[in-house]
Amino acid sequence: MLNSQIKICGGSGVLVKTGKEWKIKHYVLSMAFPNDTIPESK
């Protein structure tokens, strides 16, 4: 979890090790918000 200027965020990703180096293959950063801000579907 990251507390930044764009509120609370979470990230996940995939790392690949090539020889002695780690490289980012894929990364996703998502902004979290409370469930009560989402209207109920009817």
C-alpha positions as CSV (number, residue, x, y, z in Angstrom):
1,M,0.0,0.0,0.0
2,L,1.2,3.5,-0.9
3,N,-0.2,6.7,0.7
4,S,0.5,9.4,-1.9
5,Q,-0.9,12.6,-3.3
6,I,-3.5,10.5,-5.2
7,K,-4.7,9.0,-1.9
8,I,-4.3,5.3,-1.0
9,C,-2.9,3.2,-3.8
10,G,-1.8,-0.4,-4.2
11,G,0.5,-1.9,-6.8
12,S,1.3,-5.3,-8.2
13,G,3.6,-6.6,-10.9
14,V,5.7,-9.2,-12.4
15,L,9.5,-9.4,-12.2
16,V,11.7,-11.4,-14.4
17,K,15.3,-12.4,-13.5
18,T,17.7,-12.4,-16.5
19,G,21.2,-13.5,-15.3
20,K,21.9,-11.3,-12.3
21,E,19.4,-8.6,-13.2
22,W,15.8,-8.2,-12.2
23,K,13.5,-6.4,-14.7
24,I,9.9,-5.2,-14.4
25,K,7.8,-7.2,-17.0
26,H,4.4,-5.7,-16.0
27,Y,3.2,-3.3,-13.3
28,V,-0.2,-2.1,-12.2
29,L,-0.9,0.8,-9.9
30,S,-4.5,1.1,-8.6
31,M,-6.3,3.7,-6.5
32,A,-8.3,2.5,-3.6
33,F,-11.6,4.0,-2.5
34,P,-14.3,3.0,0.0
35,N,-17.1,0.7,-1.1
36,D,-19.8,3.1,0.1
37,T,-18.8,5.5,-2.7
38,I,-20.1,3.0,-5.3
39,P,-23.8,3.2,-6.0
40,E,-25.8,-0.1,-5.6
41,S,-26.8,-1.7,-8.9
42,K,-30.5,-2.4,-9.2
